[in-house]
Amino acid sequence: MQKALIYKFLTIGGLVLLLLVPLSMIGGVIDGRQYHRTAAVNDIAASWTGPQKITGAVLVAPYKEIVTKDVEVYEDGKRQTVQKRQILQRYKYILPEAIQINGDIRTEERYRGIYKVPVYTADLKLEGHFHVEKSLGLTENLANITWQEPYIVFGVQDIRGINQSVKLNVNNKHVEPRPGTRTSFIPQGIHGTLNLGYDKDMDLNFDVALELQGMETLSFLPTGKSTRVDLKSPWPHPKFEGRFLPKTREISGDGFSARWETSFFSSNMLEHLESCIRQNQCNAFQNNSFGVSLHQGVDIYLQAERSVKYALLFVGLTFVAFLLFEILKGLRIHAVQYGLVGIALALFYLLLISLSEHIAFGLSYIIASIACVSLISFYVSFVLRSAARGLIFAGTLSGLYGALYMLIRSEDYALLMGSGLLFGVLTFIMVITRDIDWYKIEAGAKQQLVKSDNKQKSE
C-alpha cells in the first residue's frame, strides 16, 4: 500500500538529482564567461595600462663609508691580526615629514566585444617636505663618510600610464625627472637627482604634477609621517579598498569625493621600510596601501553564480508545489511532466546570464523569470486540467522567483532570508496538509494502479 507513494517520492528525488547535470553545465558556462571577461580585462590592460599604485616620495642619500676591520692573516707561519680599510657603498632612505596628494579622476569605458572595463586618467599633484639633516644624523662619523648626489623617488606601478612630461620642483627649482627609481623596493617609477649640500639644517620642499592613466583601481602608499590624499571623480560607484578607509567621503549620482589621512602611528611605514631594506621582507611595506576601485555596481557573473547555487533548492520547492497539487486535487502527473518543468526551470539561469551581458541585471531577471513562468504556467494548466490551477501555480512560482532575487541580491542577510524562506515553506506545507489521511491517499493510488493495469489487460 505504501509502495506507490514511496515510488512517487523516489522518482521526484531522482529527477531533482538528474537536473544537477544541466545545472552544473550552466555553472560551467558562467565560469567560462567570467574567464573571457578576465581575458578581455587583461587585453585592455596590455594596450592601455593596468591598476596603478603611487608610492608617495622617498629621498635616497647615497654615500661611501670608510670602515676599518680587524682581519686575521698568516705570515711566516704565524697568525696575526691586521687592520684593513674598506670603502662601502651605502644608502640612507628618508621619508617625508608630510605629504599631500590631490587627484582629479576622469573616467571612461573601454570595450572588448561585449565586455566593458572602466579606465581612468588622473591628474595628480603631490606636495611635501623632508627635514634633511635631522633625518640623516650627520653628527655620526662624518670624517669617514663621503656623501654623493641624493635623489628623490616616486613610485608608479605601471609607468606606461604616465601620459605627459612630469613636472618636478624641489625648493622652487625645476628638477629633471628621469625614468626608473634606482631602488629595489620600489620597482617602477621616476626619480630626480638633487644638488644638495649637507652642511646645514634645512627643509626640502617638493611638488610634482603628473597625468596618469590606469584601469579599475588607483591606490597610494602613504610614505609621509603624515599623509593626506584628496580624490574626486564623476564615477558614481566607488569601492574604497586597502588598509585605510577614507576619513570623509561623499557619494552621489554625480560622482564621489574622498579624503584619507594617515600618520606613522597608524601606518608604521618607517618600520616596514626598515624591514624591507635590512631583511628583504617588503610585503608589509608594499601592501600597506589604500585607494579606490571603479566598481561597476552589480557583477552579473557573481549574481548569476549565486543564483545557480540556489537552483537545487528552487527546483525542489517547485516540485513540492507540483506534488501538492497532485495530492490535494487527486491528479496523476507523470515523471516526464515533472522533468519538463524542471528543464524549464534550469533554462531560466541560462537566459539570465545571456540577457544580463547586454542589458541591466534586474531587467534581465524580470524578462527571464516572466518567460519561464509563462511557459510553465501554460504547460501546467493543461497538466492540471484547469487554467485557474495554472494561474495559481504561476503565482506561486512568481513568488519563488521574487524570493530568489532577494536572496541573490542580499550578501549580508542571504543565509537569514534563505532559512526564513525554508521555514515558511515548511510551515505552509504542514498547515495545508494537516488534515490529509495519507493512508487513504496510498490506498487510492494503489486502486488507480490496479484499474490502470486491468484496463491495459482488457485492451
VOGU-3710 file (C-alpha; in Angstrom, 3 decimals, decimal comma):
1> mqkaliykfl> 0,000/0,000/0,000  2,848/2,339/0,718  4,850/1,466/-2,385  3,024/3,801/-4,795  3,598/6,936/-2,708  7,168/5,967/-1,880  7,796/5,355/-5,577  6,495/8,851/-6,340  8,816/10,464/-3,782  11,803/8,485/-5,048
11> tigglvllll> 11,010/9,441/-8,651  10,829/13,137/-7,802  14,071/12,915/-5,804  15,776/11,176/-8,712  14,601/13,889/-11,114  15,973/16,588/-8,815  19,360/14,863/-8,740  19,266/14,323/-12,515  18,749/18,059/-13,025  22,136/18,619/-11,388
21> vplsmiggvi> 23,682/17,728/-14,757  22,244/20,661/-16,773  22,641/22,980/-13,780  26,330/22,098/-13,488  26,723/22,678/-17,230  25,133/26,121/-16,866  27,527/26,813/-13,983  30,356/25,899/-16,340  29,027/28,386/-18,893  29,079/31,135/-16,241
31> dgrqyhrtaa> 32,670/30,238/-15,308  33,623/30,350/-18,980  32,078/33,797/-19,439  33,946/35,020/-16,364  37,171/33,701/-17,881  36,506/35,530/-21,150  35,792/38,739/-19,256  39,088/38,403/-17,366  40,866/37,830/-20,681  39,232/40,987/-22,060
41> vndiaaswtg> 40,404/42,962/-18,999  43,961/41,679/-19,464  43,818/42,510/-23,159  42,765/46,087/-22,421  45,442/46,363/-19,731  48,066/45,214/-22,249  47,209/48,046/-24,650  46,172/50,663/-22,063  47,611/50,356/-18,560  46,788/48,244/-15,530
51> pqkitgavlv> 45,821/49,238/-11,984  48,030/51,986/-10,579  49,668/52,400/-7,183  51,528/55,581/-6,289  54,347/55,379/-3,760  54,421/58,835/-2,185  58,033/60,007/-2,060  61,333/58,697/-0,732  64,595/60,665/-0,553  67,630/58,460/-1,202
61> apykeivtkd> 71,010/59,764/0,000  73,878/57,530/-1,258  77,239/57,756/0,461  80,542/55,954/0,719  81,814/54,996/4,147  85,348/54,024/5,090  85,329/51,227/7,631  88,268/49,553/9,372  88,111/45,871/10,201  90,426/43,520/12,060
71> vevyedgkrq> 91,455/40,687/9,771  93,469/37,617/10,729  96,321/36,735/8,368  99,166/34,218/8,391  102,719/35,491/7,884  105,836/33,371/8,378  103,639/30,617/9,794  102,223/32,881/12,458  98,674/34,189/12,829  98,497/37,942/13,079
81> tvqkrqilqr> 95,714/40,474/13,314  95,932/43,442/10,994  93,574/46,278/10,177  92,191/46,703/6,703  90,261/49,643/5,346  87,260/49,089/3,099  85,094/51,545/1,174  81,440/50,515/1,337  78,607/51,913/-0,763  75,640/52,674/1,481
91> ykyilpeaiq> 72,302/54,440/1,219  70,206/56,477/3,588  66,459/56,388/2,956  64,397/59,315/4,219  60,615/59,514/4,332  58,767/62,847/4,111  57,694/64,751/7,190  54,387/65,387/5,429  52,876/64,702/2,029  49,675/65,973/0,398
101> ingdirteer> 48,178/64,364/-2,727  45,315/65,873/-4,722  43,722/63,979/-7,579  41,001/64,559/-10,153  39,965/61,296/-11,859  38,334/61,340/-15,293  36,726/58,043/-16,311  35,651/56,270/-19,473  34,855/52,716/-20,545  36,806/50,556/-22,976
111> yrgiykvpvy> 35,231/47,590/-24,763  36,440/44,206/-25,991  33,474/42,606/-27,682  30,563/42,647/-25,251  32,830/43,223/-22,248  33,485/46,698/-20,883  36,127/47,823/-18,416  36,363/51,216/-16,671  39,607/53,107/-17,267  40,672/56,493/-15,978
121> tadlkleghf> 43,023/59,420/-16,419  44,060/61,013/-13,116  45,540/64,486/-12,760  47,686/64,160/-9,643  49,675/66,712/-7,677  51,969/65,646/-4,835  53,423/68,139/-2,360  55,522/67,606/0,744  58,788/68,234/2,542  61,757/66,454/4,115
131> hvekslglte> 63,847/67,557/7,073  67,212/66,545/5,678  69,889/66,987/8,357  67,697/65,697/11,143  66,944/62,544/9,180  70,490/61,903/8,059  72,033/62,026/11,523  75,071/63,990/10,370  76,790/64,034/13,755  77,999/60,438/13,388
141> nlanitwqep> 81,361/59,528/11,743  81,429/62,499/9,400  85,143/62,064/8,746  84,581/58,582/7,306  81,586/59,490/5,117  81,556/60,940/1,613  78,096/61,991/0,549  77,023/61,578/-3,071  74,251/63,234/-5,026  70,890/62,397/-3,444
151> yivfgvqdir> 67,794/61,750/-5,495  64,065/61,794/-4,824  61,956/58,796/-5,868  58,267/58,464/-6,727  56,800/55,018/-7,379  54,341/54,345/-10,222  53,134/50,764/-10,616  52,764/50,917/-14,414  54,948/53,635/-15,906  53,204/53,269/-19,285
161> ginqsvklnv> 50,403/55,264/-17,697  52,478/58,451/-17,400  50,716/60,390/-20,126  52,747/63,583/-20,444  56,000/65,046/-19,184  56,249/65,100/-15,401  56,811/68,435/-13,692  59,056/68,161/-10,631  60,164/71,078/-8,468  62,384/70,985/-5,381
171> nnkhveprpg> 62,719/74,132/-3,273  61,029/76,063/-6,120  63,649/74,900/-8,632  62,916/72,642/-11,574  64,441/69,167/-11,353  64,640/66,982/-14,428  62,644/63,794/-13,773  64,099/60,570/-15,135  62,575/57,109/-15,585  63,402/54,410/-13,044
181> trtsfipqgi> 63,745/54,517/-9,277  67,314/53,220/-8,681  65,909/51,269/-5,724  64,901/47,631/-5,333  61,865/48,066/-3,070  60,115/50,480/-5,487  60,232/48,563/-8,785  58,923/51,226/-11,188  58,563/54,978/-11,174  60,597/58,143/-11,652
191> hgtlnlgydk> 63,423/59,900/-9,839  65,087/63,281/-9,860  68,739/63,929/-8,925  69,314/66,815/-6,491  72,269/69,083/-5,937  72,397/69,498/-2,169  74,926/70,339/0,498  74,817/68,665/3,910  76,429/71,361/5,965  73,325/72,908/7,414
201> dmdlnfdval> 69,916/72,121/8,802  67,320/72,506/6,047  63,870/71,606/4,833  63,498/70,164/1,368  60,163/71,078/-0,209  58,955/69,321/-3,327  55,960/69,215/-5,637  55,302/67,007/-8,629  52,451/67,029/-11,149  51,654/64,154/-13,467
211> elqgmetlsf> 48,832/62,909/-15,642  48,395/59,196/-15,081  46,348/56,620/-16,955  45,128/53,475/-15,264  42,439/50,846/-15,123  39,899/49,958/-12,446  41,980/50,778/-9,338  44,054/53,732/-8,098  45,862/53,274/-4,775  48,512/55,038/-2,712
221> lptgkstrvd> 51,361/54,032/-0,435  51,479/56,607/2,408  55,189/57,269/2,892  54,822/60,503/4,859  54,910/60,794/8,619  51,573/62,415/7,922  49,846/61,717/4,619  46,684/63,260/3,234  45,022/62,241/-0,033  42,049/64,030/-1,610
231> lkspwphpkf> 40,351/62,462/-4,635  37,285/63,381/-6,644  35,697/61,802/-9,710  32,395/61,689/-11,620  32,322/57,862/-11,219  29,148/57,020/-9,228  30,164/53,567/-7,907  33,443/53,837/-5,973  34,690/50,950/-3,877  37,185/52,010/-1,218
241> egrflpktre> 39,896/49,430/-0,595  43,115/48,822/1,296  44,375/49,159/4,845  42,720/52,522/5,479  39,226/53,766/4,676  38,536/57,419/3,871  38,154/59,749/6,810  35,421/61,602/4,919  33,591/60,718/1,729  30,617/61,871/-0,331
251> isgdgfsarw> 28,961/59,667/-2,966  26,120/60,655/-5,284  24,899/60,057/-8,799  27,255/62,815/-9,957  30,372/61,104/-8,581  32,351/60,937/-5,365  34,933/62,771/-3,296  37,012/61,220/-0,530  39,801/62,155/1,874  42,300/59,848/3,574
261> etsffssnml> 44,593/60,840/6,429  47,309/58,616/7,907  50,282/59,018/10,212  53,342/56,968/11,189  51,401/55,826/14,250  48,719/54,200/12,089  50,738/53,145/9,038  54,020/52,118/10,754  55,724/52,805/7,426  59,162/53,542/8,906
271> ehlescirqn> 59,412/50,086/10,480  58,046/48,422/7,338  60,651/50,236/5,225  63,497/49,187/7,533  62,339/45,549/7,395  62,221/45,780/3,622  65,750/47,205/3,344  67,522/45,141/6,013  65,710/41,805/5,798  64,357/41,969/2,246
281> qcnafqnnsf> 60,826/41,457/3,598  58,867/44,014/1,616  55,331/42,611/1,628  54,258/44,654/4,645  55,657/47,806/3,043  54,133/47,204/-0,398  50,720/46,118/0,916  50,260/48,989/3,367  48,227/50,940/0,836  44,745/52,360/0,334
291> gvslhqgvdi> 42,746/53,597/-2,621  39,600/53,389/-4,687  38,299/50,944/-7,263  35,946/51,978/-10,050  33,331/49,415/-9,094  30,796/48,542/-11,816  27,850/48,082/-9,459  26,347/44,623/-9,864  28,773/41,939/-11,021  26,468/39,956/-13,293
301> ylqaersvky> 28,594/36,812/-13,191  28,759/36,808/-9,408  24,991/37,306/-9,170  24,337/34,559/-11,733  26,722/32,227/-9,912  24,910/32,861/-6,630  21,532/32,207/-8,276  22,724/28,812/-9,588  23,803/27,864/-6,052  20,146/28,161/-5,013
311> allfvgltfv> 18,900/26,315/-8,115  18,538/22,895/-6,478  16,524/24,392/-3,625  14,399/26,301/-6,127  13,679/23,212/-8,235  12,865/21,201/-5,110  10,352/23,798/-3,866  8,691/23,923/-7,306  8,369/20,135/-7,388  6,878/20,204/-3,892
321> afllfeilkg> 4,248/22,690/-5,102  3,592/20,413/-8,098  3,258/17,390/-5,795  0,810/19,208/-3,505  -1,470/19,907/-6,472  -1,265/16,239/-7,355  -2,121/15,087/-3,833  -4,751/17,660/-2,910  -6,600/17,501/-6,228  -6,260/13,767/-6,742
331> lrihavqygl> -4,404/14,116/-10,065  -1,795/11,873/-11,592  1,247/13,641/-13,048  3,850/11,654/-14,951  7,575/11,840/-14,238  8,144/13,170/-17,769  5,939/16,153/-16,951  7,943/16,804/-13,791  11,112/16,569/-15,874  9,924/19,069/-18,498
341> vgialalfyl> 9,057/21,588/-15,799  12,489/21,015/-14,212  14,280/21,637/-17,526  12,316/24,864/-17,991  13,433/25,941/-14,516  17,060/25,175/-15,391  16,899/27,170/-18,622  15,986/30,247/-16,582  19,599/30,574/-15,436  20,946/30,337/-18,977
351> llislsehia> 18,502/33,030/-20,097  19,526/35,185/-17,143  23,263/35,178/-17,868  22,838/35,612/-21,640  20,484/38,596/-21,219  22,470/40,260/-18,420  25,541/40,540/-20,658  23,607/43,021/-22,815  21,087/44,725/-20,520  20,816/45,535/-16,801
361> fglsyiiasi> 20,813/42,548/-14,446  17,496/43,476/-12,824  15,739/43,818/-16,180  17,328/40,560/-17,341  15,984/38,791/-14,264  12,469/40,123/-14,884  12,455/39,065/-18,546  13,888/35,604/-17,853  11,506/34,929/-14,956  8,451/36,133/-16,928
371> acvslisfyv> 9,429/33,909/-19,860  9,843/30,826/-17,643  6,718/31,491/-15,561  4,643/31,998/-18,725  5,915/28,798/-20,334  5,497/26,679/-17,207  2,065/28,056/-16,289  0,837/27,450/-19,860  2,058/23,864/-19,718  0,845/23,235/-16,166
381> sfvlrsaarg> -2,684/24,491/-16,956  -3,041/21,508/-19,295  -1,289/19,073/-16,967  -3,573/20,076/-14,066  -6,600/20,281/-16,391  -7,523/23,798/-15,272  -6,481/27,309/-16,330  -7,228/28,532/-12,796  -4,824/25,973/-11,343  -2,218/27,058/-13,883
391> lifagtlsgl> -2,607/30,673/-12,715  -2,279/29,632/-9,070  0,886/27,725/-9,923  2,183/30,761/-11,855  1,592/32,971/-8,813  3,424/30,520/-6,561  6,332/30,317/-8,995  6,476/34,107/-9,299  6,707/34,367/-5,522  9,624/31,920/-5,526
401> ygalymlirs> 11,412/33,928/-8,231  10,905/37,093/-6,190  12,336/35,406/-3,097  15,308/34,119/-5,125  16,028/37,633/-6,406  16,103/38,966/-2,851  18,470/36,152/-1,861  20,999/36,713/-4,629  20,978/40,493/-4,204  21,498/40,345/-0,451
411> edyallmgsg> 25,014/39,470/0,700  24,770/40,087/4,427  21,317/38,573/5,013  21,230/35,777/2,401  21,529/32,965/4,976  18,892/34,509/7,240  16,491/35,053/4,347  17,087/31,554/2,969  16,458/29,962/6,362  13,318/32,031/6,799
421> llfgvltfim> 12,078/31,022/3,348  12,560/27,316/4,060  10,857/27,607/7,423  7,946/29,478/5,847  7,535/26,890/3,096  7,638/24,016/5,597  5,070/25,766/7,786  2,767/26,306/4,776  3,047/22,639/3,715  2,342/21,375/7,237
431> vitrdidwyk> -0,680/23,664/7,610  -2,390/22,744/4,336  -1,685/19,018/4,756  -2,618/18,766/8,449  -5,962/17,012/7,754  -4,764/14,714/4,969  -5,215/10,984/5,543  -2,005/9,684/3,955  -3,137/6,036/4,262  -6,229/6,884/2,262
441> ieagakqqlv> -4,123/8,549/-0,411  -1,866/5,497/-0,567  -4,882/3,220/-0,940  -6,312/5,430/-3,656  -3,021/5,394/-5,502  -2,944/1,606/-5,342  -6,538/1,330/-6,659  -5,683/3,658/-9,536  -2,686/1,492/-10,416  -4,882/-1,670/-10,344
451> ksdnkqkse> -7,522/-0,074/-12,582  -4,810/1,058/-14,979  -3,365/-2,479/-15,164  -6,821/-4,049/-15,722  -7,532/-1,562/-18,484  -4,275/-2,397/-20,237  -5,006/-6,165/-19,955  -8,534/-5,769/-21,409  -7,138/-3,793/-24,336
//
